[in-house]
């Protein structure tokens, strides 16, 4: 199976029948996810649910794409892990080599002047996720553009934040400096396209706030997916007013207390895996027909984030305000995209960004939640590919398959 089509693997009913008991459990788990965790717990035993999760983990190659690894060092000494997907140059009959750059495809001789550095698309992921959250976009764009995928500090394969280990609170400004370190290491020259989801978009705003010259001189386009420039303390998370006010009062203290009891909490998370999965589904997706293997993939990413990391990052979002940095993106093509059922960073926050960037393309995806790039990968990848074409990063929208079981808007 080719890498470009790897993300399109879907568990079919026939496949479940062939899988026997484990396959049947997958079907029950999928039905339970749609009807609610309480019903699922009543109809399937704990052992069967565990088998179902294991079977789902093996269903598709989500998160299996790998590139050339590298490490950058943040200003506090934290090691930041990244991977690069390179583009192999195509030799023509006259011995020239085609290379992509910000003004389109140009040829250069193998001898003579040094070729301009290619455009690099840098993908920044969200809170409690990792670089693999861009799986479908990575599969579709692989070989088309040079791309860098990185894990934010204390997430994925990156090191635990050294400052945080010493008791220094993490802030969005720190994440902006981390992104600068990754760019310096993985793409020290040449045009850049910045793409960020949720916290990753906030990281890009912090980069713009602290390094406006970098944005002005090197950034060719920007994609802001399911993110916010501020006022996250007003988000209701789909709860009634009284409930959300209570949550706001107690959650920071609760998370801090939980973060100090990491081992005990992690055992508790494992023991309440079904409830945890139900919460992830509610706050990650907006549609009911998400591939259960994709849902499980998201669950694995989120549950891999240690509770102390969850606790130490949370306060940064209520303090986040980078609306003043947005004008730095006015002179380049910008894509702003969000799901209309996002309970974490509601689409109204994307609309607020668009008010500051009136020339940006604003896309609100119907029937989509916070993890819109996993739930409706075709829509996200198509709009991202269009942005790359509009910015001159690639000569045409020759993007591969995306893979999705959720119904696409307008189809």
FIDREN-278963 format. One line per field, with one value per residue (C-alpha): z, x, y negated; residue number from 0. Coordinates in nm, 4 decimals, padded with zeros to 6 digits. Layout:
<pts>
w	[Z, ...];
u	[X, ...];
v	[Y, ...];
i	[NUM, ...];
</pts>
This chain:
<pts>
w	[00.0000, -00.0947, 00.1700, -00.0053, 00.0230, 00.3664, 00.5417, 00.3390, 00.5112, 00.6464, 00.8579, 00.6569, 00.7808, 00.5864, 00.7488, 01.0911, 01.0129, 00.9052, 01.2216, 01.4331, 01.7970, 01.7941, 01.4798, 01.6345, 01.9357, 01.7067, 01.5625, 01.9073, 02.0188, 01.7188, 01.7884, 02.1549, 02.0694, 01.8669, 02.1314, 02.4355, 02.6644, 02.9201, 02.6685, 02.5412, 02.8929, 02.9446, 02.6219, 02.6119, 02.8890, 02.9928, 02.8399, 02.5101, 02.5072, 02.5639, 02.2693, 02.0589, 02.1374, 02.0497, 01.7244, 01.6406, 01.7068, 01.4375, 01.1883, 01.0079, 00.9776, 01.1304, 01.2639, 01.0932, 00.8472, 00.9339, 00.7898, 00.8414, 01.2167, 01.3706, 01.6981, 01.7750, 02.1108, 02.2687, 02.4545, 02.7875, 02.6633, 02.5884, 02.2975, 02.0326, 01.7962, 01.4310, 01.1076, 00.7508, 00.4423, 00.1490, -00.2166, -00.4611, -00.7581, -01.0998, -01.3670, -01.7183, -02.0497, -02.0832, -01.7475, -01.5599, -01.2264, -01.1361, -00.7900, -00.6239, -00.4856, -00.3932, -00.7521, -00.9010, -01.0645, -01.2014, -01.3610, -01.2768, -01.4207, -01.2074, -01.2467, -01.1971, -00.9411, -00.6174, -00.6371, -00.4201, -00.1041, -00.1494, 00.0276, 00.3580, 00.5088, 00.8898, 01.0700, 01.4389, 01.6352, 01.9170, 02.2915, 02.4034, 02.0454, 01.8390, 01.4877, 01.3848, 01.4156, 01.0621, 00.9337, 00.6453, 00.5249, 00.5460, 00.3396, 00.0739, 00.0474, 00.0746, -00.2152, -00.3287, -00.0841, 00.1642, 00.5031, 00.8681, 01.1382, 01.4998, 01.8491, 02.0858, 02.4161, 02.6558, 02.3747, 02.1475, 02.1033, 02.2233, 02.5613, 02.8796, 02.9094, 03.1189, 03.2480, 03.3501, 03.5313, 03.7310, 03.8126, 03.5458, 03.4025, 03.0303, 02.8167, 02.4533, 02.4053, 02.4980, 02.2304, 01.9752, 02.0619, 02.0331, 01.6808, 01.5932, 01.7154, 01.4965, 01.1931, 01.2546, 01.2677, 01.0002, 00.7558, 00.8148, 00.4741, 00.2038, 00.2052, 00.4697, 00.4897, 00.8473, 00.9338, 01.2881, 01.4615, 01.7901, 02.0197, 01.7077, 01.5606, 01.8863, 01.8640, 01.5171, 01.6516, 01.9265, 01.6618, 01.4674, 01.7832, 01.8729, 01.5286, 01.2901, 01.0573, 01.0028, 00.9010, 00.6728, 00.5041, 00.4750, 00.5281, 00.2016, 00.3439, 00.6709, 00.7671, 01.1003, 01.1804, 01.4757, 01.6723, 01.8663, 01.9161, 02.2693, 02.5078, 02.5610, 02.9196, 02.7846, 02.6062, 02.7468, 02.6192, 02.5436, 02.9114, 03.0681, 03.2102, 03.5734, 03.4940, 03.2989, 03.5678, 03.8260, 03.6016, 03.5505, 03.9240, 04.0174, 03.7104, 03.7462, 04.1081, 04.0271, 03.7412, 03.9583, 04.2289, 03.9759, 03.8203, 04.1545, 04.1704, 03.8235, 03.8869, 04.0706, 03.8079, 03.5178, 03.6821, 03.7181, 03.3530, 03.2486, 03.4786, 03.3338, 02.9704, 02.8431, 03.0040, 02.8833, 02.5266, 02.5412, 02.6513, 02.3768, 02.1146, 02.2338, 02.2363, 01.9278, 01.6665, 01.5527, 01.3289, 01.4321, 01.1490, 01.2290, 01.1467, 01.4858, 01.4079, 01.3600, 01.6856, 01.8617, 01.6981, 01.8463, 02.1817, 02.1800, 02.1084, 02.3808, 02.6440, 02.5820, 02.7217, 03.0908, 03.3346, 03.4706, 03.1178, 03.0769, 03.4046, 03.3377, 02.9890, 03.0754, 03.2436, 02.9338, 02.7311, 02.9595, 02.9478, 02.5707, 02.3777, 02.0461, 01.8543, 01.8263, 01.6378, 01.3643, 01.1401, 01.0742, 00.8462, 00.6390, 00.3462, 00.2710, 00.1703, 00.4836, 00.5335, 00.8458, 00.8935, 01.1755, 01.2448, 01.3078, 01.6076, 01.7708, 02.1484, 02.2326, 02.0036, 01.8657, 01.5061, 01.6374, 01.7343, 01.3731, 01.2598, 01.5001, 01.3409, 00.9975, 01.1123, 01.1666, 00.8420, 00.6002, 00.2924, 00.4421, 00.3215, 00.5983, 00.5834, 00.8403, 00.7899, 00.8553, 01.0926, 01.2213, 01.5669, 01.7043, 01.5277, 01.1889, 01.0064, 01.1197, 01.0917, 00.7487, 00.6115, 00.2473, 00.3116, 00.5143, 00.2675, -00.0338, 00.1224, 00.2298, -00.1194, -00.2648, -00.0270, -00.1464, -00.5078, -00.4366, -00.2605, -00.5488, -00.3259, -00.5684, -00.9406, -00.9246, -00.6873, -00.7598, -00.4145, -00.3376, -00.1569, 00.1898, 00.3359, 00.5410, 00.6468, 00.7465, 00.4858, 00.3130, 00.3028, -00.0191, -00.1203];
u	[00.0000, 00.1384, 00.1971, -00.0362, -00.3259, -00.2355, -00.4648, -00.7641, -00.7824, -01.1350, -01.2738, -01.5678, -01.8508, -01.7078, -01.3708, -01.5306, -01.6989, -01.3667, -01.2055, -01.4426, -01.4981, -01.2685, -01.4367, -01.7800, -01.6568, -01.5451, -01.8929, -02.0492, -01.7969, -01.8779, -02.2510, -02.1923, -01.9940, -02.2861, -02.5464, -02.3406, -02.0833, -02.3422, -02.5230, -02.1937, -02.0883, -02.4140, -02.3879, -02.0173, -01.8019, -01.4740, -01.2656, -01.4496, -01.4032, -01.0310, -01.0168, -01.2071, -00.9577, -00.6659, -00.8352, -00.8994, -00.5349, -00.4401, -00.7108, -00.5345, -00.1875, -00.2882, 00.0169, 00.2566, 00.4133, 00.7700, 01.0270, 01.3910, 01.4272, 01.5977, 01.6197, 01.6211, 01.7163, 01.4911, 01.6249, 01.5877, 01.7651, 01.4527, 01.5019, 01.2327, 01.1773, 01.0872, 01.0715, 01.1243, 00.9506, 01.1708, 01.0776, 01.2931, 01.3906, 01.2705, 01.5380, 01.4373, 01.5786, 01.8146, 01.9768, 01.7931, 01.6258, 01.2814, 01.2570, 00.9540, 00.9811, 00.7583, 00.7217, 00.6399, 00.8413, 01.1762, 01.4590, 01.8214, 02.1268, 02.3024, 02.6084, 02.6322, 02.4534, 02.3215, 01.9522, 01.7175, 01.6053, 01.2672, 00.9526, 00.9052, 00.5610, 00.5870, 00.3005, 00.2352, -00.0050, -00.2487, -00.2743, -00.2460, -00.1772, 00.1383, 00.2719, 00.0794, -00.2469, -00.1675, -00.1645, -00.4089, -00.2605, 00.0871, -00.0180, -00.1764, 00.1019, 00.3955, 00.6349, 00.4611, 00.6199, 00.9039, 00.7372, 00.8411, 00.6289, 00.7300, 00.6180, 00.5685, 00.7566, 00.6417, 00.4340, 00.5051, 00.8741, 00.9959, 01.1614, 00.9890, 01.0047, 01.3133, 01.1796, 00.8553, 01.0460, 01.2047, 00.8658, 00.8452, 00.4923, 00.4665, 00.3314, 00.2344, 00.5330, 00.7630, 00.5975, 00.6597, 01.0293, 01.0253, 00.8848, 01.1620, 01.4196, 01.2640, 01.2647, 01.6288, 01.7236, 01.5005, 01.4447, 01.7109, 01.6577, 01.3960, 01.0251, 00.7936, 00.4291, 00.3031, 00.0125, -00.1153, -00.4072, -00.5462, -00.2456, -00.0284, -00.2034, -00.1463, 00.2206, 00.2351, 00.0788, 00.3426, 00.6118, 00.4695, 00.4504, 00.8152, 00.9730, 00.7821, 01.0824, 01.0773, 00.7119, 00.7741, 01.0844, 01.0134, 00.6500, 00.4615, 00.1285, -00.0475, -00.3126, -00.4929, -00.7067, -00.9463, -00.7582, -00.8080, -00.6335, -00.7712, -01.0703, -01.0567, -01.1619, -01.5103, -01.5568, -01.8508, -01.7432, -02.1085, -02.2036, -02.4798, -02.3661, -02.3836, -02.1915, -01.9143, -01.8669, -01.8233, -01.5760, -01.3743, -01.3486, -01.2310, -01.0567, -00.7155, -00.6855, -00.8097, -00.5626, -00.2785, -00.3674, -00.3962, -00.0647, 00.1054, -00.0298, 00.0734, 00.1057, -00.2247, -00.4086, -00.2685, -00.3967, -00.7343, -00.7372, -00.6740, -00.9475, -01.2000, -01.0929, -01.4518, -01.5609, -01.2406, -01.3087, -01.6600, -01.5327, -01.2698, -01.5295, -01.7619, -01.4942, -01.3014, -01.5679, -01.8942, -02.0337, -02.1647, -02.0142, -01.6441, -01.4376, -01.4005, -01.0335, -00.9826, -01.1649, -00.9419, -00.6341, -00.7294, -00.7906, -00.4423, -00.2761, -00.4648, -00.4290, -00.0530, -00.0187, 00.0796, -00.1610, 00.1087, 00.1632, -00.2121, -00.2143, 00.0823, -00.0324, -00.3946, -00.3430, -00.1603, -00.4815, -00.6822, -00.3910, -00.3474, -00.4117, -00.2367, -00.4956, -00.2348, -00.0011, -00.2495, -00.1813, 00.1653, -00.0127, -00.2026, 00.0392, 00.0276, -00.2487, -00.4222, -00.6581, -00.8762, -01.0676, -01.2834, -01.5573, -01.9047, -01.9476, -01.6097, -01.6672, -01.3019, -01.2180, -01.5597, -01.5882, -01.6717, -01.3040, -01.2029, -01.4529, -01.2906, -00.9520, -01.1064, -01.2326, -00.8701, -00.7588, -01.0414, -00.8559, -00.8182, -01.0211, -01.2613, -01.3950, -01.6447, -01.6798, -02.0290, -02.0727, -01.7161, -01.5629, -01.2243, -01.0195, -01.1505, -00.8336, -00.9027, -01.2812, -01.3025, -00.9489, -01.0478, -01.1940, -00.8933, -00.6400, -00.8196, -00.8230, -00.4606, -00.3598, -00.5447, -00.3542, -00.0247, -00.1247, -00.2455, 00.0795, 00.2868, 00.4297, 00.3288, 00.2442, -00.0806, -00.3148, -00.1947, -00.2744, -00.3251, -00.6087, -00.7088, -00.9230, -01.2356, -01.5489, -01.7284, -01.9577, -01.7918, -01.9694, -02.1655, -02.1308];
v	[00.0000, -00.3415, -00.6073, -00.8515, -00.6092, -00.4754, -00.7208, -00.5977, -00.2591, -00.2104, 00.0732, 00.2128, 00.4319, 00.7242, 00.6633, 00.6703, 01.0047, 01.1520, 01.0239, 01.2376, 01.1493, 00.8453, 00.7146, 00.7492, 00.5563, 00.2749, 00.2521, 00.2428, -00.0172, -00.2358, -00.2049, -00.2791, -00.5910, -00.7209, -00.6352, -00.7356, -00.5806, -00.4709, -00.2490, -00.1069, -00.0126, 00.1755, 00.3766, 00.4667, 00.6083, 00.4467, 00.7258, 00.6947, 00.3176, 00.3641, 00.6062, 00.3559, 00.0799, 00.3055, 00.4029, 00.0385, -00.0431, 00.2084, 00.1082, -00.1746, -00.3213, -00.6525, -00.8316, -00.5894, -00.8359, -00.9257, -01.1637, -01.2524, -01.3184, -01.6163, -01.8045, -02.1739, -02.3235, -02.5835, -02.8854, -02.7046, -02.3912, -02.1844, -01.9444, -01.9804, -01.6883, -01.7454, -01.5503, -01.6687, -01.5368, -01.6365, -01.6803, -01.4874, -01.7129, -01.5999, -01.5946, -01.7002, -01.5750, -01.8707, -01.7982, -02.0728, -02.0193, -02.1531, -02.3057, -02.4611, -02.8145, -03.1048, -03.2281, -02.8880, -02.6116, -02.7196, -02.5300, -02.5483, -02.3730, -02.1137, -02.3336, -02.7087, -02.9200, -02.7755, -02.6948, -02.8994, -02.7257, -02.5555, -02.6632, -02.4815, -02.4245, -02.4108, -02.2336, -02.3111, -02.0889, -02.1562, -02.1014, -01.7357, -01.6238, -01.5738, -01.6089, -01.2943, -01.4891, -01.6129, -01.2525, -01.2959, -01.6235, -01.4731, -01.1716, -01.3925, -01.6523, -01.4134, -01.4576, -01.7757, -02.0201, -02.0269, -02.0027, -02.0134, -01.8494, -01.9053, -01.8128, -02.1039, -02.0947, -01.8220, -01.6662, -01.3699, -01.2960, -01.6352, -01.6684, -01.7727, -02.1510, -02.2227, -02.5518, -02.3826, -02.1082, -02.3918, -02.5411, -02.8129, -02.8407, -02.7730, -03.0552, -03.0978, -03.3315, -03.0426, -02.8298, -03.1042, -03.0995, -02.7206, -02.7479, -02.9938, -02.7400, -02.4692, -02.6998, -02.7930, -02.4249, -02.2720, -02.5602, -02.8260, -02.9849, -03.0087, -03.0956, -02.9527, -02.8567, -02.8325, -02.6008, -02.5628, -02.3939, -02.5270, -02.5810, -02.5552, -02.8587, -03.0469, -02.9481, -03.1068, -03.4266, -03.4381, -03.3923, -03.6866, -03.8970, -03.8370, -03.8051, -04.0348, -04.0633, -03.6848, -03.7041, -04.0007, -03.8599, -03.4873, -03.3879, -03.3269, -03.2069, -03.1198, -02.8616, -02.9000, -02.5943, -02.5795, -02.8422, -03.1652, -03.4977, -03.5393, -03.5460, -03.1691, -03.2279, -03.3051, -02.9705, -02.7721, -02.4253, -02.3577, -02.3790, -02.5903, -02.9229, -02.8093, -02.4927, -02.6607, -02.9263, -02.6513, -02.4698, -02.7877, -02.8412, -02.4948, -02.3528, -02.5245, -02.4087, -02.0599, -02.0217, -02.1472, -01.8962, -01.6147, -01.7132, -01.6563, -01.2991, -01.1841, -00.8101, -00.7852, -00.9899, -00.7882, -00.4709, -00.6370, -00.7396, -00.3816, -00.2546, -00.5020, -00.4609, -00.4370, -00.7617, -00.9261, -00.8072, -00.9501, -01.2910, -01.2942, -01.2109, -01.4857, -01.7552, -01.6400, -01.5688, -01.7227, -01.4471, -01.1056, -00.9001, -00.9390, -00.6299, -00.4541, -00.3938, -00.7687, -00.8362, -00.5847, -00.7429, -01.0809, -00.9159, -00.7603, -01.0936, -01.2757, -01.0062, -00.9943, -01.3474, -01.3179, -01.4811, -01.7122, -01.8468, -01.8935, -02.0868, -02.3122, -02.4197, -02.4956, -02.8380, -02.9661, -02.9627, -03.1890, -03.4364, -03.4094, -03.7325, -03.7755, -03.9768, -04.2528, -04.0194, -03.9269, -04.2307, -04.0837, -03.8337, -04.0941, -04.0984, -03.7233, -03.4794, -03.3487, -03.0557, -03.0597, -02.7350, -02.6003, -02.3481, -02.4855, -02.2510, -02.3178, -02.3372, -02.4075, -02.7012, -02.7977, -02.9166, -03.2645, -03.2923, -03.2234, -03.4851, -03.7321, -03.6604, -03.7155, -04.0564, -04.1591, -03.9898, -04.0835, -03.9555, -03.6063, -03.3091, -03.2080, -02.8511, -02.7228, -02.3473, -02.2095, -01.9168, -01.9434, -01.9673, -02.0705, -01.8004, -01.9075, -01.7943, -01.4358, -01.4502, -01.6159, -01.5673, -01.6147, -01.9596, -02.0740, -01.9360, -02.0841, -02.4304, -02.3970, -02.2856, -02.5845, -02.8133, -02.6656, -02.7313, -03.0862, -03.1695, -03.0289, -02.7572, -02.4824, -02.5161, -02.3182, -02.1397, -01.7867, -01.6561, -01.2876, -01.1112, -01.2209, -00.9433, -01.0034, -00.8201, -01.1380, -01.2883, -01.5840, -01.9203, -01.9672, -01.5991];
i	[0, 1, 2, 3, 4, 5, 6, 7, 8, 9, 10, 11, 12, 13, 14, 15, 16, 17, 18, 19, 20, 21, 22, 23, 24, 25, 26, 27, 28, 29, 30, 31, 32, 33, 34, 35, 36, 37, 38, 39, 40, 41, 42, 43, 44, 45, 46, 47, 48, 49, 50, 51, 52, 53, 54, 55, 56, 57, 58, 59, 60, 61, 62, 63, 64, 65, 66, 67, 68, 69, 70, 71, 72, 73, 74, 75, 76, 77, 78, 79, 80, 81, 82, 83, 84, 85, 86, 87, 88, 89, 90, 91, 92, 93, 94, 95, 96, 97, 98, 99, 100, 101, 102, 103, 104, 105, 106, 107, 108, 109, 110, 111, 112, 113, 114, 115, 116, 117, 118, 119, 120, 121, 122, 123, 124, 125, 126, 127, 128, 129, 130, 131, 132, 133, 134, 135, 136, 137, 138, 139, 140, 141, 142, 143, 144, 145, 146, 147, 148, 149, 150, 151, 152, 153, 154, 155, 156, 157, 158, 159, 160, 161, 162, 163, 164, 165, 166, 167, 168, 169, 170, 171, 172, 173, 174, 175, 176, 177, 178, 179, 180, 181, 182, 183, 184, 185, 186, 187, 188, 189, 190, 191, 192, 193, 194, 195, 196, 197, 198, 199, 200, 201, 202, 203, 204, 205, 206, 207, 208, 209, 210, 211, 212, 213, 214, 215, 216, 217, 218, 219, 220, 221, 222, 223, 224, 225, 226, 227, 228, 229, 230, 231, 232, 233, 234, 235, 236, 237, 238, 239, 240, 241, 242, 243, 244, 245, 246, 247, 248, 249, 250, 251, 252, 253, 254, 255, 256, 257, 258, 259, 260, 261, 262, 263, 264, 265, 266, 267, 268, 269, 270, 271, 272, 273, 274, 275, 276, 277, 278, 279, 280, 281, 282, 283, 284, 285, 286, 287, 288, 289, 290, 291, 292, 293, 294, 295, 296, 297, 298, 299, 300, 301, 302, 303, 304, 305, 306, 307, 308, 309, 310, 311, 312, 313, 314, 315, 316, 317, 318, 319, 320, 321, 322, 323, 324, 325, 326, 327, 328, 329, 330, 331, 332, 333, 334, 335, 336, 337, 338, 339, 340, 341, 342, 343, 344, 345, 346, 347, 348, 349, 350, 351, 352, 353, 354, 355, 356, 357, 358, 359, 360, 361, 362, 363, 364, 365, 366, 367, 368, 369, 370, 371, 372, 373, 374, 375, 376, 377, 378, 379, 380, 381, 382, 383, 384, 385, 386, 387, 388, 389, 390, 391, 392, 393, 394, 395, 396, 397, 398, 399, 400, 401, 402, 403, 404, 405, 406, 407, 408, 409, 410];
</pts>
